[in-house]
Amino acid sequence: MTDRPGLVRWEDVPLEKVTEMIGKKVIPGAGPPLVQAFLKRGAIVPQHSHAAEQWIYVLQGGLHAMVNGAVSTVREGSVLRIPAGSAHQIEALEDTFVMSQ
């Protein structure tokens, strides 16, 4: 990417199959990438952490999120903030579509 404004159409971004239960589309940039993720019901994103904070916006469906041992249920229309360096794990409660950065 460059520093000039640009337009990216999600339909032009290839879908990456992460597992049988998880797929994602990624738009890289100078900072954290913008990600669309598709999680089938029961999909688990194993515990991990990131150097930067992360935001997860649930567009459709719902998640159980464990962040530093605290469990939250995140439903459609809600946004979860994960502080930098925080260990977190996600489980899809149903087929779920999220946007994250």
C-alpha positions in Angstrom: 0.0 0.0 0.0 1.0 3.6 -0.5 0.3 6.8 1.4 -2.2 7.9 -1.2 -5.9 7.3 -0.8 -7.2 4.2 -2.4 -10.2 2.1 -2.8 -10.4 -1.7 -2.1 -13.4 -3.8 -2.8 -13.9 -6.7 -0.5 -15.1 -8.8 -3.4 -11.6 -8.4 -5.0 -9.8 -9.6 -1.8 -9.1 -13.3 -1.9 -10.6 -15.5 0.9 -7.9 -17.3 2.8 -9.0 -20.6 4.3 -7.4 -20.6 7.8 -9.1 -23.9 8.9 -12.2 -25.9 7.9 -14.1 -23.6 10.3 -12.5 -20.2 9.7 -11.9 -18.0 6.6 -10.6 -14.5 6.3 -9.9 -11.6 4.0 -7.1 -9.2 4.8 -6.3 -5.7 3.6 -2.8 -4.8 4.8 -1.7 -1.3 5.5 1.0 0.7 7.4 -0.6 -0.2 10.7 -2.6 -3.3 11.8 -4.5 -4.9 8.8 -8.2 -4.6 8.3 -9.7 -8.2 8.4 -13.0 -9.7 7.6 -13.3 -13.1 9.3 -16.0 -15.8 8.8 -16.3 -18.3 11.7 -18.6 -21.4 11.6 -20.5 -22.2 14.7 -18.1 -23.9 17.2 -15.0 -22.5 15.6 -12.2 -21.7 18.1 -9.4 -19.2 17.6 -6.8 -20.5 20.1 -5.3 -18.3 22.7 -2.8 -15.8 21.4 -1.8 -12.2 21.7 -0.9 -9.2 19.6 1.7 -6.4 20.1 -1.0 -3.8 19.2 -4.6 -3.5 20.6 -7.2 -5.2 18.6 -10.8 -4.3 17.8 -13.4 -6.9 16.9 -16.8 -5.7 15.5 -19.4 -8.5 15.2 -21.4 -7.8 12.1 -23.5 -11.0 12.3 -23.6 -13.9 14.9 -22.0 -14.0 18.3 -18.8 -14.9 20.1 -17.5 -16.0 23.5 -14.3 -14.1 24.0 -11.8 -14.8 26.8 -9.5 -11.9 27.3 -6.9 -12.2 30.2 -9.2 -14.8 31.8 -12.4 -12.6 31.7 -15.2 -14.1 29.5 -17.5 -11.8 27.5 -20.3 -12.6 25.1 -20.1 -10.4 22.0 -23.2 -10.2 19.9 -24.1 -8.7 16.5 -23.6 -4.9 16.6 -21.1 -4.9 19.5 -17.4 -4.1 19.4 -14.8 -5.8 21.6 -11.5 -4.0 22.4 -8.6 -6.3 23.3 -5.7 -4.4 24.9 -2.2 -4.8 23.5 -0.4 -7.9 24.7 -3.6 -9.4 26.1 -4.0 -13.2 25.8 -7.3 -13.9 24.2 -9.3 -16.8 22.7 -12.5 -16.7 20.7 -15.3 -19.2 20.2 -18.1 -18.8 17.6 -21.5 -19.3 19.2 -23.1 -19.5 15.8 -22.0 -18.8 12.2 -20.4 -15.4 12.7 -19.0 -12.6 10.5 -16.6 -10.1 12.1 -14.5 -7.1 11.1 -11.3 -6.6 13.1 -8.2 -4.4 13.2 
